[in-house]
Amino acid sequence: MRAMVLPRFGGPELFEVRDVPMPTPGPGQVLVRVIVSGTNPVDAKLRQDGTWAGIQLPSVIGYDASGVVEQVGPGVTDFKPGDEVFYTPEIFGNPHGTYAEFNLVPASIIAKKPPSLSHEEAAAVPLAGGTAWDALVRRMQLRVGETVLIHGGAGGVGSFAVQIAKALGARVLATSGPDNLETLRKLGADVVINYRSEDPAQIALRETGGQGVDAVFDTAGKNMIPSLPATRPGGRLATILGFNGDVSAFYPRNLTLHGVFLTRERRRLEEMSVLLERKQMKPLVERVLPLEKVGDAHRILDSGHGRGKLVLTVGKK
């Protein structure tokens, strides 16, 4: 099968088109013919140095896919060849990434593709959408009438977070650079903040009458400590990136901090599918590139200033 192989860790120019053996599904596994592969910032981190995740070179990476079931292994009864599915495979120690024509994956972590979504849209959802879902719905348990500050609201995870928060009935304050403010408005943000010329914490305090927001979600990094003064006592904060700084303010104000790293499961995909089918959550697909242009996608990922999601066409529909 055709795959984009990473021969060594380093820059985005390293990917090579190779013909690699097609895997065979074992017990509980499914072989998926990949139609579209998603890309994510974690892909770029693994390309640069994936030793922390047990990536052994040469390797095929990639952690989002929408495709069609090709074969099922022994014991798999809930999927059959021809089913359209979407999913995000495991990262740690997984030699079967989605930058390839076929992908081997446990049946327990895939779900039926929402019928209303194209493969391009579906491939953009699982990792980024799932991360936003876990942060807002499962971890911080955002509720109707609450106010949330979302840092990086126009990015892959952030664009889903804005939509999910609105669907939950929250008031959304979201940050971006000046080029993406209109994108935030279209996603449904109630207050848009240009982080380059405005102080998000000051605006959050102004918009809440000095009380502070109920929740903060940082998808961009370096925003946890600056957001503390704008978080009400008893509030919750979540981040998908590490941070440094003085956290002593958490204790006297009874703040809760959630570190979010996505686990893989079918149930979350099925939960999100409800909003996807209702059009309350729509993937923001910024660019569609052919698989062989994965290096171009990674250059955009490396910049850290992308809008929405970049996806790669792999196979025929």
C-alpha positions as CSV (number, residue, x, y, z in Angstrom):
1,M,0.0,0.0,0.0
2,R,1.1,3.6,-0.6
3,A,2.1,5.5,2.5
4,M,4.0,8.6,3.6
5,V,6.9,7.3,5.6
6,L,9.0,9.2,8.1
7,P,12.5,7.8,7.9
8,R,13.9,9.9,10.7
9,F,12.9,12.7,13.1
10,G,13.2,16.2,11.8
11,G,11.7,18.7,9.4
12,P,8.5,18.5,7.2
13,E,10.6,17.8,4.1
14,L,11.5,14.3,5.4
15,F,8.3,12.4,4.4
16,E,8.8,9.8,1.6
17,V,6.3,8.1,-0.6
18,R,6.8,4.4,-0.1
19,D,5.1,1.1,-0.9
20,V,4.8,-0.7,2.5
21,P,3.1,-4.0,3.5
22,M,-0.6,-3.9,4.1
23,P,-1.5,-5.1,7.6
24,T,-3.9,-7.9,8.4
25,P,-6.5,-7.5,11.1
26,G,-6.2,-9.7,14.1
27,P,-8.8,-10.4,16.8
28,G,-10.8,-7.3,17.6
29,Q,-9.2,-5.3,14.8
30,V,-10.5,-3.6,11.7
31,L,-8.6,-2.7,8.5
32,V,-9.9,0.6,7.2
33,R,-9.4,1.9,3.7
34,V,-8.5,5.5,4.4
35,I,-10.3,8.1,2.3
36,V,-9.1,11.2,4.1
37,S,-6.5,11.6,6.9
38,G,-6.6,14.5,9.3
39,T,-3.6,16.4,10.5
40,N,-3.0,17.8,14.0
41,P,-0.3,19.7,15.9
42,V,0.7,16.5,17.7
43,D,1.7,15.1,14.3
44,A,4.3,17.8,13.9
45,K,5.6,17.2,17.4
46,L,6.0,13.5,16.7
47,R,7.7,14.2,13.4
48,Q,10.2,16.4,15.1
49,D,10.9,13.8,17.9
50,G,8.5,11.0,18.6
51,T,10.6,9.1,21.1
52,W,8.4,10.2,23.9
53,A,5.5,8.3,22.3
54,G,7.5,5.2,21.5
55,I,7.6,5.9,17.7
56,Q,10.1,3.6,16.1
57,L,11.5,4.6,12.7
58,P,10.9,4.4,9.9
59,S,7.2,5.0,10.8
60,V,3.9,6.0,9.4
61,I,2.2,8.7,11.6
62,G,-1.2,10.4,11.4
63,Y,-4.0,10.3,14.0
64,D,-7.3,11.1,12.3
65,A,-9.2,9.2,9.6
66,S,-12.4,8.8,7.8
67,G,-12.8,5.8,5.5
68,V,-14.4,2.5,4.7
69,V,-14.0,-0.8,6.5
70,E,-12.1,-3.2,4.2
71,Q,-11.7,-6.2,6.5
72,V,-12.7,-7.2,10.0
73,G,-10.7,-9.5,12.3
74,P,-12.0,-12.4,14.4
75,G,-14.6,-11.4,17.0
76,V,-15.6,-8.2,15.3
77,T,-19.4,-8.2,14.9
78,D,-20.4,-4.5,15.0
79,F,-18.7,-3.6,11.7
80,K,-18.7,-5.1,8.3
81,P,-16.8,-4.4,5.0
82,G,-18.3,-1.3,3.4
83,D,-19.2,0.5,6.6
84,E,-18.1,4.2,6.6
85,V,-16.2,5.0,9.8
86,F,-14.2,7.8,11.5
87,Y,-11.8,7.7,14.4
88,T,-8.5,8.8,15.9
89,P,-6.1,5.9,16.5
90,E,-3.7,5.6,19.5
91,I,-0.5,7.5,19.5
92,F,1.8,5.7,21.9
93,G,3.7,2.8,20.3
94,N,1.3,2.6,17.4
95,P,3.1,1.8,14.1
96,H,-0.1,2.2,12.0
97,G,-0.7,5.9,11.3
98,T,-3.3,7.2,9.0
99,Y,-0.9,8.7,6.4
100,A,-1.4,5.6,4.4
101,E,-4.0,3.9,2.1
102,F,-5.0,1.4,4.8
103,N,-5.0,1.6,8.6
104,L,-5.2,-1.1,11.2
105,V,-7.2,-0.1,14.2
106,P,-9.1,-1.6,17.2
107,A,-12.8,-1.9,16.5
108,S,-13.5,-0.5,20.0
109,I,-12.3,3.0,19.1
110,I,-14.0,3.6,15.8
111,A,-17.6,4.7,15.1
112,K,-20.0,5.0,12.1
113,K,-19.4,8.2,10.2
114,P,-22.2,10.7,10.6
115,P,-24.1,10.4,7.3
116,S,-24.4,14.2,6.8
117,L,-20.6,14.7,6.9
118,S,-18.2,14.3,3.9
119,H,-15.1,12.3,4.5
120,E,-13.1,15.5,4.5
121,E,-15.3,16.9,7.3
122,A,-15.3,13.6,9.3
123,A,-11.5,13.3,9.2
124,A,-11.3,16.7,10.8
125,V,-13.4,15.8,13.9
126,P,-12.1,12.9,16.1
127,L,-8.9,14.2,17.7
128,A,-9.5,18.0,17.8
129,G,-13.3,17.7,18.4
130,G,-12.8,15.0,21.0
131,T,-10.3,17.0,22.9
132,A,-12.7,20.0,23.0
133,W,-15.5,17.7,24.0
134,D,-13.5,16.2,26.9
135,A,-12.4,19.6,28.2
136,L,-15.8,21.3,28.1
137,V,-18.3,18.5,28.5
138,R,-16.6,15.8,30.6
139,R,-14.0,17.6,32.6
140,M,-15.2,21.1,33.3
141,Q,-18.9,20.2,32.8
142,L,-19.8,23.5,31.3
143,R,-23.4,24.4,32.0
144,V,-26.2,26.5,30.6
145,G,-25.8,30.2,31.5
146,E,-22.1,30.0,32.4
147,T,-19.4,32.1,30.7
148,V,-16.2,30.5,29.2
149,L,-13.0,32.1,27.9
150,I,-11.5,30.1,25.1
151,H,-7.9,30.9,24.1
152,G,-7.1,30.1,20.4
153,G,-10.8,29.8,19.4
154,A,-10.1,29.7,15.6
155,G,-7.6,26.8,15.7
156,G,-8.4,23.1,15.3
157,V,-9.5,22.4,18.9
158,G,-10.6,25.9,19.6
159,S,-13.0,26.1,16.7
160,F,-14.8,23.0,18.0
161,A,-14.7,24.3,21.5
162,V,-16.5,27.5,20.6
163,Q,-19.3,25.6,18.9
164,I,-19.6,23.0,21.7
165,A,-19.8,25.7,24.3
166,K,-22.6,27.5,22.4
167,A,-24.5,24.2,22.0
168,L,-24.2,23.8,25.8
169,G,-25.9,27.2,26.3
170,A,-22.8,29.0,27.6
171,R,-21.7,32.6,26.8
172,V,-18.4,32.4,24.9
173,L,-15.5,34.8,24.9
174,A,-12.8,33.7,22.4
175,T,-9.4,34.9,21.4
176,S,-7.5,34.9,18.1
177,G,-5.2,37.0,16.1
178,P,-6.7,39.9,14.0
179,D,-7.0,37.7,10.9
180,N,-9.4,35.2,12.6
181,L,-11.8,37.5,14.5
182,E,-14.5,37.2,11.8
183,T,-14.0,33.4,11.9
184,L,-14.8,33.5,15.7
185,R,-17.9,35.5,15.0
186,K,-19.1,33.0,12.4
187,L,-18.4,30.1,14.8
188,G,-20.8,31.8,17.3
189,A,-18.5,33.5,19.8
190,D,-20.4,36.2,21.8
191,V,-17.2,38.3,22.4
192,V,-14.2,38.2,20.2
193,I,-10.8,39.2,21.6
194,N,-7.7,40.2,19.5
195,Y,-5.0,38.8,21.8
196,R,-2.3,40.9,20.0
197,S,-3.8,44.2,20.9
198,E,-6.1,43.4,23.9
199,D,-5.7,41.8,27.3
200,P,-8.1,38.8,27.4
201,A,-8.2,38.8,31.2
202,Q,-9.2,42.4,31.4
203,I,-11.9,41.9,28.8
204,A,-13.2,38.8,30.6
205,L,-13.5,40.8,33.9
206,R,-15.2,43.6,32.1
207,E,-17.7,41.3,30.4
208,T,-18.5,39.6,33.7
209,G,-18.9,42.7,35.8
210,G,-15.6,42.0,37.6
211,Q,-16.8,38.5,38.8
212,G,-14.6,36.5,36.4
213,V,-15.6,33.7,34.0
214,D,-16.8,30.3,35.2
215,A,-14.4,28.4,33.0
216,V,-11.2,28.9,30.9
217,F,-10.0,26.6,28.1
218,D,-6.5,27.2,26.8
219,T,-5.8,25.5,23.4
220,A,-2.9,27.8,22.5
221,G,-0.5,27.6,25.5
222,K,0.9,30.1,28.0
223,N,-2.6,31.4,29.0
224,M,-3.2,29.6,32.3
225,I,-1.4,31.9,34.7
226,P,-2.6,35.1,33.0
227,S,-6.2,33.8,33.1
228,L,-6.3,33.3,36.9
229,P,-7.3,36.9,37.8
230,A,-10.2,36.6,35.3
231,T,-11.5,33.3,36.8
232,R,-14.2,33.5,39.5
233,P,-13.6,31.7,42.8
234,G,-14.6,28.1,42.4
235,G,-14.0,28.2,38.7
236,R,-12.4,25.6,36.4
237,L,-9.6,25.8,33.9
238,A,-8.4,23.3,31.4
239,T,-5.4,23.1,29.2
240,I,-4.1,20.8,26.5
241,L,-0.6,22.0,26.9
242,G,1.9,22.2,29.7
243,F,2.6,25.5,31.5
244,N,5.0,27.1,34.0
245,G,4.3,29.6,36.7
246,D,3.1,30.3,40.2
247,V,-0.1,28.2,40.9
248,S,-0.5,29.4,44.5
249,A,-3.6,31.3,43.5
250,F,-5.5,28.1,42.8
251,Y,-5.8,27.1,46.5
252,P,-7.3,30.2,48.3
253,R,-9.7,30.6,45.4
254,N,-10.8,27.0,45.1
255,L,-9.9,26.8,41.4
256,T,-9.7,23.4,39.6
257,L,-7.2,22.8,36.9
258,H,-7.7,20.0,34.3
259,G,-5.0,18.7,32.1
260,V,-6.6,17.2,29.0
261,F,-5.0,14.4,26.9
262,L,-7.4,12.5,24.7
263,T,-8.1,8.8,25.3
264,R,-9.5,6.8,22.5
265,E,-13.1,5.4,22.6
266,R,-16.2,5.0,20.4
267,R,-18.6,6.5,22.9
268,R,-17.2,10.0,22.6
269,L,-17.5,9.8,18.8
270,E,-21.1,8.8,19.1
271,E,-21.8,11.6,21.6
272,M,-20.3,14.2,19.2
273,S,-22.2,12.7,16.3
274,V,-25.5,14.0,17.8
275,L,-24.3,17.6,17.6
276,L,-22.7,17.0,14.2
277,E,-26.0,15.7,12.7
278,R,-27.9,18.6,14.2
279,K,-25.4,21.0,12.6
280,Q,-24.6,22.5,16.0
281,M,-21.0,21.4,15.5
282,K,-19.4,21.7,12.1
283,P,-15.7,21.0,11.2
284,L,-13.8,24.1,10.0
285,V,-11.8,22.5,7.2
286,E,-9.4,25.2,6.0
287,R,-7.5,23.3,3.4
288,V,-7.7,19.9,1.6
289,L,-4.3,18.6,0.2
290,P,-3.3,15.4,-1.4
291,L,-1.5,12.9,0.8
292,E,1.8,13.5,-1.0
293,K,1.6,17.2,0.1
294,V,1.8,16.2,3.8
295,G,5.0,18.2,4.1
296,D,3.2,21.4,3.2
297,A,0.5,20.6,5.8
298,H,3.2,20.2,8.4
299,R,4.8,23.5,7.5
300,I,1.5,25.1,8.3
301,L,1.3,23.1,11.6
302,D,4.8,24.2,12.5
303,S,3.8,27.9,12.1
304,G,1.2,27.6,14.9
305,H,-1.1,30.1,13.2
306,G,-3.4,27.9,11.2
307,R,-7.2,28.2,11.0
308,G,-9.4,25.2,11.6
309,K,-8.2,21.9,10.2
310,L,-6.0,20.6,7.4
311,V,-6.9,17.3,5.8
312,L,-5.2,15.0,3.3
313,T,-7.0,13.1,0.6
314,V,-5.7,9.5,0.4
315,G,-8.1,7.2,-1.4
316,K,-11.1,7.3,-3.7
317,K,-14.6,7.5,-2.2
